[in-house]
Amino acid sequence: MNFRPRINVVMTLYLVFLMLPIYWLLNMSLKTNTEILNTFTLWPETLTLDNYRTILSDPAWYMGYVNSIIYVTMNTVLSVAVALPAAYAFSRYRFLGDKHLFFWLLTNRMAPPAVFALPFFQLYSSVGLFDTHIAVALAHTLFNVPLAVWILEGFMRGVPKEIDETAYIDGYSFGHFFVKIFMPLIASGIGVAAFFCFMFSWVELLLSRTLTTVDAKPIAAIMTRTQGAAGIDWGVLAAAGVLTIVPGALVIWFVRNYIAKGFALGRV
């Protein structure tokens, strides 16, 4: 009995189910507010790009994307830079309490962000980091560093220790060996870890909203404050949602090969 036609039908329905919210968001972003509220259409009757013009011309909107990209990039770089030597230590050395420490790192990732919102708020307000990009980036490292360590340790464990010993015999310093030889061997793991750090920091709302007000307010926080005297501007909000998907889609496109290898080889 041939099940391929049934499988194709099921996969098609599944893809339609997944893409329907994205299509409907794009559909709303190309409509006027009046059409969104008064009529039900599968495509825009009056196509308009005014919603996108509003976002791209209003600093209150487009600076949200700039702020998000700044602190997300900072967080990704910091998280991977800290996780690389930590993961190497866990994969290559045995020391007292190593397993307990490794588990403790993962418990930080398991904790909800709401638990740390108040301590971070008080700490950053005291030291003058409140409403800055570095404040959000540092807050997100609490969750991203354990995840990156866990992913990278799995990749590093798959690299034979003999490579390290051979490099030392050949006269390589640790720094030269780690950058020139070891990191290229785990490039897939670095790409996977950077991807997950980027995605968590990009979509996280609670901490980024709590720790910012004006200067570093991200687009996710701006989208939750769109109601005015005339009500909610659904078209602009939908356009902002579409533009919010774009950076994540671009990151997935550039690291797609690394993600595939990560599912095959590492802890993903």
CYANA upper distance limits for C-alpha pairs under 8 A (distance plus 0.5 A):
  3 PHE  CA      7 ILE  CA      6.67
  4 ARG  CA      8 ASN  CA      6.61
  5 PRO  CA      9 VAL  CA      6.73
  6 ARG  CA     10 VAL  CA      6.66
  7 ILE  CA     11 MET  CA      6.59
  8 ASN  CA     12 THR  CA      6.53
  9 VAL  CA     13 LEU  CA      6.69
 10 VAL  CA     14 TYR  CA      6.58
 11 MET  CA     15 LEU  CA      6.61
 12 THR  CA     16 VAL  CA      6.68
 13 LEU  CA     17 PHE  CA      6.58
 14 TYR  CA     18 LEU  CA      6.74
 15 LEU  CA     19 MET  CA      6.55
 16 VAL  CA     20 LEU  CA      6.30
 17 PHE  CA     21 PRO  CA      8.34
 18 LEU  CA     22 ILE  CA      8.37
 19 MET  CA     23 TYR  CA      6.59
 20 LEU  CA     24 TRP  CA      6.55
 21 PRO  CA     25 LEU  CA      6.60
 22 ILE  CA     26 LEU  CA      6.74
 22 ILE  CA    242 VAL  CA      8.33
 23 TYR  CA     27 ASN  CA      6.47
 24 TRP  CA     28 MET  CA      6.62
 25 LEU  CA     29 SER  CA      6.73
 25 LEU  CA    238 ALA  CA      6.08
 25 LEU  CA    239 ALA  CA      8.10
 25 LEU  CA    241 GLY  CA      7.76
 25 LEU  CA    242 VAL  CA      7.23
 26 LEU  CA     30 LEU  CA      7.10
 26 LEU  CA    238 ALA  CA      7.45
 26 LEU  CA    239 ALA  CA      7.57
 26 LEU  CA    242 VAL  CA      6.79
 27 ASN  CA     31 LYS  CA      7.34
 27 ASN  CA     42 LEU  CA      8.04
 27 ASN  CA     43 TRP  CA      6.44
 27 ASN  CA     44 PRO  CA      6.96
 28 MET  CA     32 THR  CA      8.46
 28 MET  CA     36 ILE  CA      7.17
 28 MET  CA     44 PRO  CA      8.16
 28 MET  CA    234 TRP  CA      8.05
 28 MET  CA    235 GLY  CA      6.33
 28 MET  CA    238 ALA  CA      6.47
 28 MET  CA    239 ALA  CA      8.18
 29 SER  CA     49 LEU  CA      8.42
 29 SER  CA     51 ASN  CA      7.02
 29 SER  CA     52 TYR  CA      8.27
 29 SER  CA    234 TRP  CA      8.40
 29 SER  CA    235 GLY  CA      5.35
 29 SER  CA    236 VAL  CA      7.07
 29 SER  CA    237 LEU  CA      8.09
 29 SER  CA    238 ALA  CA      5.26
 29 SER  CA    239 ALA  CA      5.00
 29 SER  CA    242 VAL  CA      8.13
 30 LEU  CA     44 PRO  CA      6.90
 30 LEU  CA     47 LEU  CA      6.11
 30 LEU  CA     48 THR  CA      5.68
 30 LEU  CA     49 LEU  CA      6.49
 30 LEU  CA     51 ASN  CA      7.74
 30 LEU  CA    235 GLY  CA      7.61
 30 LEU  CA    239 ALA  CA      8.18
 31 LYS  CA     35 GLU  CA      6.78
 31 LYS  CA     36 ILE  CA      6.97
 31 LYS  CA     44 PRO  CA      6.04
 31 LYS  CA     45 GLU  CA      8.12
 31 LYS  CA     46 THR  CA      7.01
 31 LYS  CA     47 LEU  CA      6.44
 31 LYS  CA     48 THR  CA      6.40
 31 LYS  CA    235 GLY  CA      6.78
 32 THR  CA     36 ILE  CA      6.87
 32 THR  CA     46 THR  CA      8.02
 32 THR  CA     48 THR  CA      7.40
 32 THR  CA    235 GLY  CA      6.64
 33 ASN  CA     37 LEU  CA      6.78
 33 ASN  CA    233 ASP  CA      7.01
 33 ASN  CA    234 TRP  CA      6.60
 33 ASN  CA    235 GLY  CA      6.12
 34 THR  CA     38 ASN  CA      6.44
 35 GLU  CA     39 THR  CA      5.93
 35 GLU  CA     40 PHE  CA      8.33
 36 ILE  CA     40 PHE  CA      7.66
 36 ILE  CA    234 TRP  CA      7.96
 36 ILE  CA    235 GLY  CA      8.08
 41 THR  CA     45 GLU  CA      7.96
 49 LEU  CA     53 ARG  CA      6.84
 50 ASP  CA     54 THR  CA      6.60
 51 ASN  CA     55 ILE  CA      7.11
 51 ASN  CA    235 GLY  CA      6.38
 51 ASN  CA    236 VAL  CA      5.15
 51 ASN  CA    239 ALA  CA      6.56
 52 TYR  CA     56 LEU  CA      6.63
 52 TYR  CA    236 VAL  CA      7.46
 52 TYR  CA    239 ALA  CA      6.39
 52 TYR  CA    240 ALA  CA      8.17
 53 ARG  CA     57 SER  CA      6.34
 54 THR  CA     58 ASP  CA      6.33
 54 THR  CA    236 VAL  CA      7.72
 55 ILE  CA     59 PRO  CA      8.31
 55 ILE  CA     61 TRP  CA      5.70
 55 ILE  CA     62 TYR  CA      6.32
 55 ILE  CA    236 VAL  CA      7.70
 55 ILE  CA    239 ALA  CA      8.34
 55 ILE  CA    240 ALA  CA      7.55
 56 LEU  CA     61 TRP  CA      7.70
 56 LEU  CA     62 TYR  CA      6.18
 57 SER  CA     62 TYR  CA      7.87
 58 ASP  CA     62 TYR  CA      6.86
 59 PRO  CA     63 MET  CA      5.88
 60 ALA  CA     64 GLY  CA      7.43
 61 TRP  CA     65 TYR  CA      7.91
 61 TRP  CA    219 ILE  CA      7.66
 61 TRP  CA    222 ILE  CA      7.73
 62 TYR  CA     66 VAL  CA      7.09
 62 TYR  CA    219 ILE  CA      8.40
 63 MET  CA     67 ASN  CA      6.48
 63 MET  CA    218 PRO  CA      8.37
 63 MET  CA    219 ILE  CA      8.27
 64 GLY  CA     68 SER  CA      6.64
 64 GLY  CA    216 ALA  CA      8.09
 64 GLY  CA    217 LYS  CA      6.48
 64 GLY  CA    218 PRO  CA      4.97
 64 GLY  CA    219 ILE  CA      4.56
 64 GLY  CA    220 ALA  CA      8.26
 64 GLY  CA    222 ILE  CA      7.33
 65 TYR  CA     69 ILE  CA      6.61
 65 TYR  CA    218 PRO  CA      6.88
 65 TYR  CA    219 ILE  CA      5.84
 65 TYR  CA    244 THR  CA      8.30
 66 VAL  CA     70 ILE  CA      6.67
 66 VAL  CA    218 PRO  CA      8.36
 67 ASN  CA     71 TYR  CA      6.90
 67 ASN  CA    133 HIS  CA      7.55
 67 ASN  CA    216 ALA  CA      5.87
 67 ASN  CA    217 LYS  CA      6.94
 67 ASN  CA    218 PRO  CA      5.95
 67 ASN  CA    219 ILE  CA      8.13
 68 SER  CA     72 VAL  CA      6.40
 68 SER  CA    202 TRP  CA      7.34
 68 SER  CA    216 ALA  CA      8.32
 68 SER  CA    217 LYS  CA      8.18
 68 SER  CA    218 PRO  CA      5.33
 68 SER  CA    219 ILE  CA      6.97
 69 ILE  CA     73 THR  CA      6.42
 69 ILE  CA    202 TRP  CA      8.34
 70 ILE  CA     74 MET  CA      6.74
 70 ILE  CA    133 HIS  CA      7.33
 71 TYR  CA     75 ASN  CA      6.47
 71 TYR  CA    133 HIS  CA      5.51
 71 TYR  CA    134 ILE  CA      6.92
 71 TYR  CA    136 VAL  CA      6.95
 71 TYR  CA    137 ALA  CA      5.64
 72 VAL  CA     76 THR  CA      6.61
 72 VAL  CA    137 ALA  CA      7.00
 72 VAL  CA    198 PHE  CA      6.55
 72 VAL  CA    201 SER  CA      6.09
 72 VAL  CA    202 TRP  CA      6.58
 73 THR  CA     77 VAL  CA      6.73
 73 THR  CA    198 PHE  CA      7.68
 74 MET  CA     78 LEU  CA      6.60
 74 MET  CA    134 ILE  CA      7.85
 74 MET  CA    137 ALA  CA      6.49
 75 ASN  CA     79 SER  CA      6.35
 75 ASN  CA    137 ALA  CA      4.95
 75 ASN  CA    138 LEU  CA      7.13
 75 ASN  CA    140 HIS  CA      7.17
 75 ASN  CA    141 THR  CA      6.79
 75 ASN  CA    197 CYS  CA      8.01
 75 ASN  CA    198 PHE  CA      8.14
 75 ASN  CA    201 SER  CA      7.86
 76 THR  CA     80 VAL  CA      6.64
 76 THR  CA    194 ALA  CA      6.37
 76 THR  CA    197 CYS  CA      6.01
 76 THR  CA    198 PHE  CA      6.18
 77 VAL  CA     81 ALA  CA      6.48
 77 VAL  CA    194 ALA  CA      8.26
 78 LEU  CA     82 VAL  CA      6.60
 78 LEU  CA    141 THR  CA      7.83
 79 SER  CA     83 ALA  CA      6.44
 79 SER  CA    141 THR  CA      6.14
 79 SER  CA    144 ASN  CA      6.58
 79 SER  CA    145 VAL  CA      5.42
 79 SER  CA    148 ALA  CA      7.48
 79 SER  CA    197 CYS  CA      7.80
 80 VAL  CA     84 LEU  CA      6.49
 80 VAL  CA    145 VAL  CA      7.56
 80 VAL  CA    148 ALA  CA      6.93
 80 VAL  CA    190 ILE  CA      7.80
 80 VAL  CA    193 ALA  CA      7.52
 80 VAL  CA    194 ALA  CA      6.98
 81 ALA  CA     85 PRO  CA      8.08
 82 VAL  CA     86 ALA  CA      7.17
 82 VAL  CA    145 VAL  CA      7.48
 83 ALA  CA     87 ALA  CA      6.26
 83 ALA  CA    145 VAL  CA      6.20
 83 ALA  CA    146 PRO  CA      8.00
 83 ALA  CA    148 ALA  CA      6.29
 83 ALA  CA    149 VAL  CA      5.36
 83 ALA  CA    152 LEU  CA      8.05
 84 LEU  CA     88 TYR  CA      6.70
 84 LEU  CA    149 VAL  CA      7.44
 84 LEU  CA    152 LEU  CA      7.48
 85 PRO  CA     89 ALA  CA      6.71
 86 ALA  CA     90 PHE  CA      6.90
 86 ALA  CA    149 VAL  CA      7.09
 87 ALA  CA     91 SER  CA      6.61
 87 ALA  CA    149 VAL  CA      5.47
 87 ALA  CA    150 TRP  CA      7.70
 87 ALA  CA    152 LEU  CA      6.38
 87 ALA  CA    153 GLU  CA      5.17
 87 ALA  CA    156 MET  CA      7.96
 88 TYR  CA     92 ARG  CA      6.47
 88 TYR  CA    153 GLU  CA      7.06
 88 TYR  CA    156 MET  CA      7.13
 89 ALA  CA     93 TYR  CA      6.02
 90 PHE  CA     94 ARG  CA      7.69
 90 PHE  CA     98 ASP  CA      7.57
 90 PHE  CA    102 PHE  CA      8.29
 90 PHE  CA    153 GLU  CA      7.22
 91 SER  CA    153 GLU  CA      6.15
 91 SER  CA    154 GLY  CA      8.28
 91 SER  CA    156 MET  CA      6.70
 91 SER  CA    157 ARG  CA      5.79
 92 ARG  CA    157 ARG  CA      7.97
 92 ARG  CA    161 LYS  CA      8.04
 94 ARG  CA     98 ASP  CA      7.15
 97 GLY  CA    101 LEU  CA      6.51
 98 ASP  CA    102 PHE  CA      6.58
 99 LYS  CA    103 PHE  CA      6.67
100 HIS  CA    104 TRP  CA      6.57
101 LEU  CA    105 LEU  CA      6.78
102 PHE  CA    106 LEU  CA      7.15
103 PHE  CA    107 THR  CA      6.87
104 TRP  CA    108 ASN  CA      7.23
105 LEU  CA    109 ARG  CA      7.56
105 LEU  CA    146 PRO  CA      5.59
106 LEU  CA    110 MET  CA      6.92
106 LEU  CA    146 PRO  CA      6.07
106 LEU  CA    147 LEU  CA      7.58
106 LEU  CA    150 TRP  CA      8.28
107 THR  CA    111 ALA  CA      6.83
108 ASN  CA    142 LEU  CA      7.29
108 ASN  CA    143 PHE  CA      6.63
108 ASN  CA    146 PRO  CA      7.62
109 ARG  CA    142 LEU  CA      7.94
109 ARG  CA    143 PHE  CA      5.23
109 ARG  CA    144 ASN  CA      7.81
109 ARG  CA    146 PRO  CA      6.80
109 ARG  CA    147 LEU  CA      7.30
111 ALA  CA    115 VAL  CA      7.62
112 PRO  CA    116 PHE  CA      8.32
113 PRO  CA    117 ALA  CA      6.87
113 PRO  CA    206 LEU  CA      7.45
113 PRO  CA    207 LEU  CA      7.22
114 ALA  CA    118 LEU  CA      8.25
114 ALA  CA    206 LEU  CA      7.46
114 ALA  CA    207 LEU  CA      8.05
116 PHE  CA    120 PHE  CA      6.54
117 ALA  CA    121 PHE  CA      6.60
117 ALA  CA    206 LEU  CA      8.04
117 ALA  CA    207 LEU  CA      6.35
117 ALA  CA    210 THR  CA      7.33
118 LEU  CA    122 GLN  CA      6.71
119 PRO  CA    123 LEU  CA      6.52
120 PHE  CA    124 TYR  CA      6.43
120 PHE  CA    139 ALA  CA      7.72
120 PHE  CA    211 LEU  CA      8.11
121 PHE  CA    125 SER  CA      6.52
121 PHE  CA    130 PHE  CA      7.73
121 PHE  CA    210 THR  CA      7.52
121 PHE  CA    211 LEU  CA      6.45
122 GLN  CA    126 SER  CA      6.69
123 LEU  CA    127 VAL  CA      6.95
124 TYR  CA    128 GLY  CA      6.34
124 TYR  CA    129 LEU  CA      5.25
124 TYR  CA    130 PHE  CA      5.44
124 TYR  CA    135 ALA  CA      7.47
124 TYR  CA    211 LEU  CA      8.41
125 SER  CA    129 LEU  CA      6.74
125 SER  CA    130 PHE  CA      5.60
129 LEU  CA    134 ILE  CA      7.98
129 LEU  CA    135 ALA  CA      6.26
130 PHE  CA    135 ALA  CA      6.93
130 PHE  CA    211 LEU  CA      6.37
130 PHE  CA    212 THR  CA      6.96
131 ASP  CA    135 ALA  CA      7.59
131 ASP  CA    211 LEU  CA      6.23
131 ASP  CA    212 THR  CA      4.48
131 ASP  CA    213 THR  CA      6.31
131 ASP  CA    214 VAL  CA      7.38
131 ASP  CA    215 ASP  CA      6.60
131 ASP  CA    216 ALA  CA      6.04
131 ASP  CA    217 LYS  CA      7.88
132 THR  CA    136 VAL  CA      7.56
132 THR  CA    211 LEU  CA      8.44
132 THR  CA    212 THR  CA      7.30
132 THR  CA    215 ASP  CA      7.28
132 THR  CA    216 ALA  CA      5.88
133 HIS  CA    137 ALA  CA      6.77
133 HIS  CA    216 ALA  CA      6.12
134 ILE  CA    138 LEU  CA      6.42
135 ALA  CA    139 ALA  CA      6.68
135 ALA  CA    211 LEU  CA      7.60
136 VAL  CA    140 HIS  CA      6.69
136 VAL  CA    207 LEU  CA      7.53
136 VAL  CA    208 SER  CA      6.22
136 VAL  CA    211 LEU  CA      7.12
136 VAL  CA    212 THR  CA      8.46
137 ALA  CA    141 THR  CA      6.98
137 ALA  CA    201 SER  CA      8.47
138 LEU  CA    142 LEU  CA      7.68
139 ALA  CA    143 PHE  CA      8.43
139 ALA  CA    207 LEU  CA      7.88
140 HIS  CA    144 ASN  CA      6.66
140 HIS  CA    201 SER  CA      6.83
140 HIS  CA    207 LEU  CA      8.48
141 THR  CA    145 VAL  CA      5.79
142 LEU  CA    146 PRO  CA      7.83
143 PHE  CA    147 LEU  CA      7.27
144 ASN  CA    148 ALA  CA      6.52
144 ASN  CA    196 PHE  CA      8.43
144 ASN  CA    197 CYS  CA      5.94
144 ASN  CA    200 PHE  CA      8.11
145 VAL  CA    149 VAL  CA      6.51
146 PRO  CA    150 TRP  CA      6.60
147 LEU  CA    151 ILE  CA      6.78
147 LEU  CA    193 ALA  CA      8.00
147 LEU  CA    197 CYS  CA      8.34
148 ALA  CA    152 LEU  CA      6.45
148 ALA  CA    193 ALA  CA      5.53
148 ALA  CA    194 ALA  CA      8.08
148 ALA  CA    196 PHE  CA      8.44
148 ALA  CA    197 CYS  CA      7.78
149 VAL  CA    153 GLU  CA      6.31
150 TRP  CA    154 GLY  CA      7.14
150 TRP  CA    267 ARG  CA      7.66
151 ILE  CA    155 PHE  CA      7.32
151 ILE  CA    189 GLY  CA      7.28
151 ILE  CA    192 VAL  CA      8.27
151 ILE  CA    193 ALA  CA      6.78
151 ILE  CA    266 GLY  CA      7.04
151 ILE  CA    267 ARG  CA      5.57
151 ILE  CA    268 VAL  CA      7.11
152 LEU  CA    156 MET  CA      6.58
152 LEU  CA    186 ILE  CA      8.38
152 LEU  CA    189 GLY  CA      6.10
152 LEU  CA    190 ILE  CA      7.30
152 LEU  CA    193 ALA  CA      7.46
152 LEU  CA    266 GLY  CA      8.20
152 LEU  CA    267 ARG  CA      8.34
153 GLU  CA    157 ARG  CA      6.47
154 GLY  CA    158 GLY  CA      7.19
154 GLY  CA    266 GLY  CA      5.84
154 GLY  CA    267 ARG  CA      6.04
155 PHE  CA    159 VAL  CA      7.56
155 PHE  CA    186 ILE  CA      6.72
155 PHE  CA    189 GLY  CA      6.38
155 PHE  CA    265 LEU  CA      7.52
155 PHE  CA    266 GLY  CA      5.69
155 PHE  CA    267 ARG  CA      7.91
156 MET  CA    186 ILE  CA      7.21
159 VAL  CA    163 ILE  CA      8.16
159 VAL  CA    185 LEU  CA      8.12
160 PRO  CA    164 ASP  CA      8.32
161 LYS  CA    165 GLU  CA      7.11
162 GLU  CA    166 THR  CA      6.51
163 ILE  CA    167 ALA  CA      6.70
164 ASP  CA    168 TYR  CA      6.87
164 ASP  CA    177 PHE  CA      8.23
165 GLU  CA    169 ILE  CA      6.76
166 THR  CA    170 ASP  CA      6.73
167 ALA  CA    171 GLY  CA      7.02
167 ALA  CA    172 TYR  CA      6.01
167 ALA  CA    177 PHE  CA      7.05
168 TYR  CA    172 TYR  CA      5.67
168 TYR  CA    173 SER  CA      7.32
168 TYR  CA    174 PHE  CA      8.20
168 TYR  CA    177 PHE  CA      8.45
172 TYR  CA    176 HIS  CA      6.57
172 TYR  CA    177 PHE  CA      6.13
173 SER  CA    177 PHE  CA      6.48
174 PHE  CA    178 PHE  CA      6.41
175 GLY  CA    179 VAL  CA      6.67
176 HIS  CA    180 LYS  CA      6.24
176 HIS  CA    181 ILE  CA      8.22
177 PHE  CA    181 ILE  CA      5.73
177 PHE  CA    182 PHE  CA      6.78
178 PHE  CA    182 PHE  CA      5.23
178 PHE  CA    183 MET  CA      6.43
179 VAL  CA    183 MET  CA      5.90
179 VAL  CA    184 PRO  CA      8.09
180 LYS  CA    184 PRO  CA      7.42
181 ILE  CA    185 LEU  CA      7.22
182 PHE  CA    186 ILE  CA      7.20
183 MET  CA    187 ALA  CA      6.46
186 ILE  CA    190 ILE  CA      6.89
187 ALA  CA    191 GLY  CA      6.66
187 ALA  CA    258 TYR  CA      8.24
188 SER  CA    192 VAL  CA      6.71
188 SER  CA    257 ASN  CA      8.49
188 SER  CA    258 TYR  CA      5.09
188 SER  CA    259 ILE  CA      7.74
188 SER  CA    261 LYS  CA      6.87
188 SER  CA    262 GLY  CA      6.82
189 GLY  CA    193 ALA  CA      6.55
189 GLY  CA    258 TYR  CA      7.68
189 GLY  CA    262 GLY  CA      6.72
189 GLY  CA    266 GLY  CA      7.38
190 ILE  CA    194 ALA  CA      6.50
191 GLY  CA    195 PHE  CA      6.59
191 GLY  CA    255 VAL  CA      6.77
191 GLY  CA    258 TYR  CA      6.17
191 GLY  CA    259 ILE  CA      7.72
192 VAL  CA    196 PHE  CA      6.87
192 VAL  CA    255 VAL  CA      7.91
192 VAL  CA    258 TYR  CA      6.51
192 VAL  CA    259 ILE  CA      5.91
192 VAL  CA    262 GLY  CA      6.74
193 ALA  CA    197 CYS  CA      6.67
194 ALA  CA    198 PHE  CA      6.50
195 PHE  CA    199 MET  CA      6.67
195 PHE  CA    251 VAL  CA      7.55
195 PHE  CA    252 ILE  CA      7.95
195 PHE  CA    255 VAL  CA      7.78
196 PHE  CA    200 PHE  CA      6.60
197 CYS  CA    201 SER  CA      6.64
198 PHE  CA    202 TRP  CA      6.44
199 MET  CA    203 VAL  CA      6.72
199 MET  CA    248 GLY  CA      7.26
200 PHE  CA    204 GLU  CA      6.38
202 TRP  CA    248 GLY  CA      8.47
203 VAL  CA    220 ALA  CA      8.02
204 GLU  CA    208 SER  CA      7.37
205 LEU  CA    209 ARG  CA      6.30
205 LEU  CA    220 ALA  CA      6.79
205 LEU  CA    221 ALA  CA      7.23
206 LEU  CA    210 THR  CA      6.57
207 LEU  CA    211 LEU  CA      6.45
208 SER  CA    212 THR  CA      6.72
208 SER  CA    217 LYS  CA      7.81
208 SER  CA    218 PRO  CA      7.39
208 SER  CA    221 ALA  CA      8.07
209 ARG  CA    213 THR  CA      7.83
209 ARG  CA    217 LYS  CA      7.35
209 ARG  CA    218 PRO  CA      7.87
209 ARG  CA    221 ALA  CA      6.05
212 THR  CA    216 ALA  CA      6.18
212 THR  CA    217 LYS  CA      5.69
213 THR  CA    217 LYS  CA      6.11
217 LYS  CA    221 ALA  CA      7.03
217 LYS  CA    222 ILE  CA      7.63
218 PRO  CA    222 ILE  CA      7.01
219 ILE  CA    223 MET  CA      6.62
219 ILE  CA    244 THR  CA      8.29
220 ALA  CA    224 THR  CA      7.26
221 ALA  CA    225 ARG  CA      7.44
222 ILE  CA    226 THR  CA      7.45
223 MET  CA    237 LEU  CA      7.04
223 MET  CA    240 ALA  CA      7.88
226 THR  CA    232 ILE  CA      6.55
226 THR  CA    233 ASP  CA      7.40
226 THR  CA    237 LEU  CA      7.86
227 GLN  CA    231 GLY  CA      5.81
227 GLN  CA    232 ILE  CA      4.97
227 GLN  CA    233 ASP  CA      7.57
228 GLY  CA    232 ILE  CA      6.91
233 ASP  CA    237 LEU  CA      6.76
234 TRP  CA    238 ALA  CA      6.51
235 GLY  CA    239 ALA  CA      6.71
236 VAL  CA    240 ALA  CA      6.62
237 LEU  CA    241 GLY  CA      6.77
238 ALA  CA    242 VAL  CA      6.82
239 ALA  CA    243 LEU  CA      6.80
240 ALA  CA    244 THR  CA      6.59
241 GLY  CA    245 ILE  CA      7.02
242 VAL  CA    246 VAL  CA      7.30
243 LEU  CA    247 PRO  CA      8.18
244 THR  CA    248 GLY  CA      8.16
245 ILE  CA    249 ALA  CA      6.71
246 VAL  CA    250 LEU  CA      6.67
247 PRO  CA    251 VAL  CA      6.73
248 GLY  CA    252 ILE  CA      6.71
249 ALA  CA    253 TRP  CA      6.70
250 LEU  CA    254 PHE  CA      6.82
251 VAL  CA    255 VAL  CA      6.71
252 ILE  CA    256 ARG  CA      5.94
255 VAL  CA    259 ILE  CA      6.69
256 ARG  CA    260 ALA  CA      6.79
257 ASN  CA    261 LYS  CA      6.88
258 TYR  CA    262 GLY  CA      6.51
259 ILE  CA    263 PHE  CA      6.81
260 ALA  CA    264 ALA  CA      6.99
261 LYS  CA    265 LEU  CA      6.35
261 LYS  CA    266 GLY  CA      8.04
262 GLY  CA    266 GLY  CA      5.31
262 GLY  CA    267 ARG  CA      7.48
262 GLY  CA    268 VAL  CA      6.55
263 PHE  CA    267 ARG  CA      7.63
263 PHE  CA    268 VAL  CA      5.88
